[in-house]
Every structure is written in C-alpha cells, then in structure tokens.
Amino acid sequence: MTRPFRFGVNMTTPDVGEAWRARCVRAEALGYDVILVPDHLGMVAPFPALVAAAAATERPRLGTFVLNAAFWNPALLAREIATTDALTGGRLEVGLGAGYVREEHERAGLEFLPPGERVGHLIRTVTELDRLLGDEVELPRPVQLPRPPLLIGGNGDRVLRLAAEHAEIAAFTGGRATKEGGPRVLAARELAERVDAYRGFAAGRAVPAELNLLLQYVAVTPDRRAAVRELTPIAPELTEDELLDLPLIAVGTVRQIADQLRGLRERFGFSYLCVLAPFMEAFGPVIEELSGS
C-alpha cells in the first residue's frame, strides 16, 4: 500500500508569544500537515508550545519529535498527553525516543544510562502509556481513544521491534553513534538495511505503520552537486554520488526534490517526511509540488 505524503516541520528554533504563533500560522499556510516540537533543554517546553500552536492554527496535527523518555515519569507523562490531546481537540501525536545527549541528562541531574538501559526505560514507558491512557478510570482522558497515535524513533533492533509492536508511526534516523560517541551519517544502503529489519519485526501487523524520516538538509538549487559538496565535512567517507543518494538530504530544483521524495517513498516506504525549522520556507514549494500525491 502506497500512503499519501504527509509533511512535518520540527520547530527547533526557540520562539515564544506572538513570534511562536506567527511561525505556526506560516507553517499551516505553507501546507505542513504536522507542527512538531523537540524535547531538548534550551528549547521551548513541548506540551505548552503545542497547545499554543493549536490555538493559532486549524488544520495541522501537533506532535512531539521526539520526547526524551528519560526526562519523563510515565504516569506524569500520561497526564500531559491526555491533557494536551484534550486541549488541542484531538490533534496530538506523541513521538518518543530513548534520548541521546549526555550533556542534557547531566544538566537535568539525571544519570546518563548506557544505551541498553535507556532503551529499556523507553520500553517500560511505552508499556505504561498504553496501560494508563487505555484505563477508562484514569483522568483526564484523551480525545483520541485509547490513546493518541504513537511515533517511536530510532534505528536499533530493540527500538525497531518496539515500534513494530506499539507504534502507529515508525521514525528512522539518518545516523548513528560511533564507538567514540560521535554521530555518523548512514549511507542509503545502511538505512535500507534498517528499514528491512523493521519490516521483519512488523511482518505480523494487521495495519502497516506509517514510516517517517527527518530530512536534515534542504537546498533548492539548480546545481545539486555544488550543494552536496558543502556537506562533505559531515560525511567525509562518502563520495559525491553517495552524498547525492543520501535519503536525509533534499537538494535540487523543486521538481528534482519532489522526484527524489517520490523515490524515497517507492524505495523505502517513507511517506511522512519532516524538515527542520530553518528549511521550512525553502521546502514549502516542494509540498505544493507534491500536493495530493
């Protein structure tokens, strides 16, 4: 089944008050289907920002992209989710991840657990949210029952298995940590292997999940090769052709980018594509080009 495209913008640039409302209104005007807020210290708090976004807009859905599970007690998180879903009229989508920034854990006074333990906490959080939000006795109740749609983000086998079992949306990252702890970009063949692994875990699902990818870089330009040469420092091990083939970047004319995204949907199944706030305007014409497809 080929899903229609959905497009989200991850509001990574902090704004408050009228500036925040104006940015959300602009995102709606550009055609974005989802307004997203990350969960990082130094940025706006996700749930009040989403309530404000709902008050300023009518059509877009509203999501966390993604909550750091280590920051949240499951019972308190369930209350936030239910309240926010009610206050936004049932427009909430809940994105969850295991967390990856050591410095933020330290600033928050939280132990930065090894990867396996962080994933374990994410698994417990998802299990508890399913229980708490599905409990008809618990108050407040979300508008979307038994709970708002869940997005789980990550590339490791345990996270992919969790997404296959619980999530309506499976979100893939374009990189992974090296043994030294730094980021490494995934080449297209590596991301394809992760998508194949997820499909194996999800083989028994009655309804396939929506597949999501965050586009880390957007450049509308007639010269694709010149654009990717600027990205060489982030992936020096990749050739120019391999950079052009990276799923997490979108470069070229509006029509070339639209064709590239159709190719991503055909090749990997990615129909829900997100961009970062600095690329919100540049990506708008691409959304118009792909409208209805």
Phi and psi in degrees as a GROMACS rama.xvg file:
@    title "Ramachandran Plot"
@    xaxis  label "Phi"
@    yaxis  label "Psi"
@TYPE xy
-93.3796  116.9  THR-2
-80.8734  149.454  ARG-3
-68.3917  154.865  PRO-4
-67.6752  145.552  PHE-5
-128.878  147.331  ARG-6
-129.083  133.841  PHE-7
-123.852  155.926  GLY-8
-123.114  126.787  VAL-9
-92.6576  111.76  ASN-10
-79.9661  79.9733  MET-11
-83.9292  -10.9363  THR-12
-95.1269  118.502  THR-13
-63.0654  134.48  PRO-14
-147.685  153.484  ASP-15
-138.764  167.157  VAL-16
59.7056  -138.078  GLY-17
-63.8355  -33.854  GLU-18
-63.732  -39.3828  ALA-19
-66.0344  -46.1553  TRP-20
-62.3866  -41.5561  ARG-21
-63.5317  -39.3048  ALA-22
-65.5406  -39.9936  ARG-23
-67.1691  -40.0156  CYS-24
-61.3708  -40.9669  VAL-25
-65.5576  -40.3928  ARG-26
-59.9429  -41.4791  ALA-27
-64.1184  -42.4008  GLU-28
-63.8408  -33.467  ALA-29
-75.9596  -10.4895  LEU-30
101.896  8.25821  GLY-31
-65.8821  138.992  TYR-32
-87.8322  -23.5788  ASP-33
-140.256  131.704  VAL-34
-101.202  124.782  ILE-35
-119.048  149.383  LEU-36
-129.939  129.569  VAL-37
-77.8188  176.891  PRO-38
-126.233  75.1382  ASP-39
-128.751  142.497  HIS-40
-63.1929  141.135  LEU-41
94.624  -5.36283  GLY-42
-120.009  172.258  MET-43
-63.7051  150.977  VAL-44
-68.0305  132.279  ALA-45
-60.8599  -50.9992  PRO-46
-70.0375  -46.0646  PHE-47
-63.7837  -33.3966  PRO-48
-63.9487  -38.7065  ALA-49
-70.5769  -35.9516  LEU-50
-62.9169  -42.0886  VAL-51
-65.1708  -38.3037  ALA-52
-63.412  -38.8492  ALA-53
-63.8455  -38.7461  ALA-54
-67.8465  -27.0143  ALA-55
-90.5702  -13.0919  ALA-56
-130.639  170.938  THR-57
-120.582  -40.829  GLU-58
-95.6404  -44.3857  ARG-59
-64.4114  147.291  PRO-60
-79.3337  170.198  ARG-61
-134.362  129.568  LEU-62
-141.979  159.125  GLY-63
-94.9559  137.261  THR-64
-144.689  84.0622  PHE-65
-120.785  160.122  VAL-66
-66.1567  139.835  LEU-67
-83.7081  107.142  ASN-68
-56.4058  -30.7302  ALA-69
-66.1092  -21.3276  ALA-70
-78.5956  -10.2609  PHE-71
-124.721  135.62  TRP-72
-81.6497  130.05  ASN-73
-56.4354  -39.2822  PRO-74
-67.2743  -41.7102  ALA-75
-69.6711  -35.5745  LEU-76
-65.1633  -40.5878  LEU-77
-59.8853  -39.1658  ALA-78
-64.276  -43.7396  ARG-79
-60.6493  -44.3304  GLU-80
-63.6043  -48.2914  ILE-81
-62.9131  -44.1765  ALA-82
-64.8944  -44.9348  THR-83
-65.9151  -38.8406  THR-84
-63.04  -40.3786  ASP-85
-66.5388  -43.2463  ALA-86
-72.4874  -21.1679  LEU-87
-99.1713  7.41706  THR-88
70.2087  32.1016  GLY-89
77.4388  32.3085  GLY-90
-104.187  4.83643  ARG-91
-83.1138  140.655  LEU-92
-125.535  133.983  GLU-93
-105.58  113.442  VAL-94
-99.1338  133.999  GLY-95
-131.136  142.466  LEU-96
-143.309  172.321  GLY-97
-81.191  -15.9286  ALA-98
86.7036  146.001  GLY-99
-147.612  -6.70085  TYR-100
-98.8443  106.576  VAL-101
-57.4851  -44.8536  ARG-102
-60.2338  -35.497  GLU-103
-69.4444  -39.0844  GLU-104
-61.2425  -42.9476  HIS-105
-65.6352  -41.3273  GLU-106
-63.59  -32.7321  ARG-107
-84.9349  -1.19559  ALA-108
73.6908  26.5301  GLY-109
-110.708  140.698  LEU-110
-67.0692  133.944  GLU-111
-88.7466  98.5075  PHE-112
-73.5784  159.062  LEU-113
-60.0118  157.443  PRO-114
-51.2649  -44.0311  PRO-115
-62.0946  -38.0006  GLY-116
-73.4346  -34.5389  GLU-117
-64.1761  -40.9294  ARG-118
-65.1292  -39.2382  VAL-119
-59.0383  -41.4009  GLY-120
-66.3947  -38.7221  HIS-121
-60.4484  -43.5154  LEU-122
-61.3174  -45.1878  ILE-123
-63.9122  -38.2985  ARG-124
-63.6191  -46.433  THR-125
-61.7938  -43.9582  VAL-126
-60.6752  -43.8348  THR-127
-68.4611  -38.6012  GLU-128
-62.1379  -42.3827  LEU-129
-58.2298  -41.7783  ASP-130
-69.9814  -50.3891  ARG-131
-68.6846  -43.3107  LEU-132
-74.6556  -21.2298  LEU-133
-88.8347  -2.59396  GLY-134
-83.4534  115.187  ASP-135
-69.0306  -12.947  GLU-136
-86.2033  -30.3667  VAL-137
-66.0829  141.297  GLU-138
-128.454  148.057  LEU-139
-73.9232  166.064  PRO-140
-104.311  140.521  ARG-141
-70.1083  159.056  PRO-142
-71.0014  -41.2853  VAL-143
-85.5677  114.469  GLN-144
-107.869  144.482  LEU-145
-77.3432  -13.6027  PRO-146
-163.165  162.518  ARG-147
-62.7569  157.03  PRO-148
-55.842  142.287  PRO-149
-110.937  129.448  LEU-150
-109.263  129.163  LEU-151
-118.217  128.08  ILE-152
-111.916  137.522  GLY-153
155.709  173.467  GLY-154
-123.76  -15.2321  ASN-155
-71.1594  158.08  GLY-156
-58.0831  -43.8054  ASP-157
-65.7495  -38.7727  ARG-158
-70.216  -40.025  VAL-159
-64.5443  -38.3247  LEU-160
-65.5555  -40.6568  ARG-161
-61.8077  -44.5978  LEU-162
-62.0942  -40.3899  ALA-163
-62.5217  -32.9546  ALA-164
-86.9477  -28.4061  GLU-165
-125.975  -25.3284  HIS-166
-96.7554  141.9  ALA-167
-79.1764  -21.5036  GLU-168
-132.538  126.598  ILE-169
-105.418  118.992  ALA-170
-106.544  129.255  ALA-171
-106.026  144.247  PHE-172
-99.6051  151.926  THR-173
-88.5136  9.92529  GLY-174
-152.46  177.433  GLY-175
-152.579  161.875  ARG-176
-77.5146  142.888  ALA-177
-81.2542  173.111  THR-178
-60.9258  -27.4136  LYS-179
-82.8153  -5.51242  GLU-180
97.5758  -7.05676  GLY-181
-84.6544  167.38  GLY-182
-81.1832  149.556  PRO-183
-136.998  130.037  ARG-184
-71.7535  138.803  VAL-185
-87.4813  126.674  LEU-186
-67.7781  162.438  ALA-187
-55.9019  -41.7289  ALA-188
-64.3419  -33.2746  ARG-189
-72.2731  -40.5965  GLU-190
-65.3391  -38.215  LEU-191
-59.6717  -37.8293  ALA-192
-65.3183  -37.974  GLU-193
-68.3202  -39.7432  ARG-194
-64.4306  -41.3331  VAL-195
-62.1486  -39.4113  ASP-196
-62.4772  -44.4601  ALA-197
-59.6603  -45.0734  TYR-198
-60.8495  -34.2444  ARG-199
-64.0625  -44.398  GLY-200
-66.1656  -31.1093  PHE-201
-95.5171  11.2155  ALA-202
-59.0827  -29.1874  ALA-203
-90.4929  2.7333  GLY-204
-67.9271  139.547  ARG-205
-74.0265  -38.115  ALA-206
-121.782  117.878  VAL-207
-61.504  145.652  PRO-208
-77.5452  159.19  ALA-209
-77.8469  138.224  GLU-210
-104.705  132.849  LEU-211
-119.804  145.914  ASN-212
-142.267  135.692  LEU-213
-90.2902  120.317  LEU-214
-80.8665  117.218  LEU-215
-82.1967  -16.9618  GLN-216
-150.31  133.784  TYR-217
-131.554  130.386  VAL-218
-142.529  114.805  ALA-219
-87.807  112.517  VAL-220
-157.204  150.553  THR-221
-80.0402  -9.63405  PRO-222
-119.834  89.8976  ASP-223
-63.5875  -40.2334  ARG-224
-66.9246  -38.8377  ARG-225
-63.8247  -37.1355  ALA-226
-65.4595  -43.1483  ALA-227
-75.1368  -22.2736  VAL-228
-61.0634  -30.1604  ARG-229
-67.9441  -17.9911  GLU-230
-94.4717  -1.89612  LEU-231
-52.3435  -39.0618  THR-232
-61.6734  -25.9374  PRO-233
-81.5109  -18.4162  ILE-234
-147.479  66.7749  ALA-235
-64.8911  -16.9172  PRO-236
-80.0752  -10.208  GLU-237
-97.0555  142.939  LEU-238
-75.4499  170.427  THR-239
-61.0023  -41.2154  GLU-240
-65.0315  -37.8389  ASP-241
-68.1865  -35.4225  GLU-242
-63.6474  -43.2019  LEU-243
-61.3278  -26.9695  LEU-244
-89.6703  -3.64041  ASP-245
-62.8936  127.188  LEU-246
-66.5199  -24.2152  PRO-247
-88.0457  5.10857  LEU-248
-122.755  147.766  ILE-249
-129.194  105.852  ALA-250
-132.612  147.333  VAL-251
132.023  -169.106  GLY-252
-69.152  168.149  THR-253
-56.5401  -44.0329  VAL-254
-66.7574  -39.7125  ARG-255
-63.314  -41.6367  GLN-256
-65.8548  -41.2747  ILE-257
-59.8997  -43.3612  ALA-258
-64.1001  -39.2265  ASP-259
-60.3358  -42.5486  GLN-260
-71.6273  -33.6422  LEU-261
-62.4082  -38.4596  ARG-262
-64.976  -39.1548  GLY-263
-61.4963  -40.2088  LEU-264
-67.0261  -40.4609  ARG-265
-70.3463  -41.3611  GLU-266
-79.895  -42.378  ARG-267
-113.076  -24.2574  PHE-268
96.9114  7.43802  GLY-269
-74.6394  112.16  PHE-270
-114.042  -18.0565  SER-271
-107.753  107.22  TYR-272
-118.708  135.14  LEU-273
-120.75  153.085  CYS-274
-126.289  161.398  VAL-275
-82.6764  154.94  LEU-276
-53.0767  -39.4408  ALA-277
-61.2289  -18.766  PRO-278
-104.619  9.95399  PHE-279
-58.6947  -47.847  MET-280
-68.5651  -45.6431  GLU-281
-60.535  -32.984  ALA-282
-82.9769  -13.6856  PHE-283
-54.0922  -47.6301  GLY-284
-62.7336  -27.3156  PRO-285
-67.3065  -41.2822  VAL-286
-59.8843  -44.2315  ILE-287
-61.641  -41.2795  GLU-288
-61.6829  -35.3879  GLU-289
-96.1144  4.38779  LEU-290
-55.1301  127.937  SER-291
84.1648  -0.0034107  GLY-292
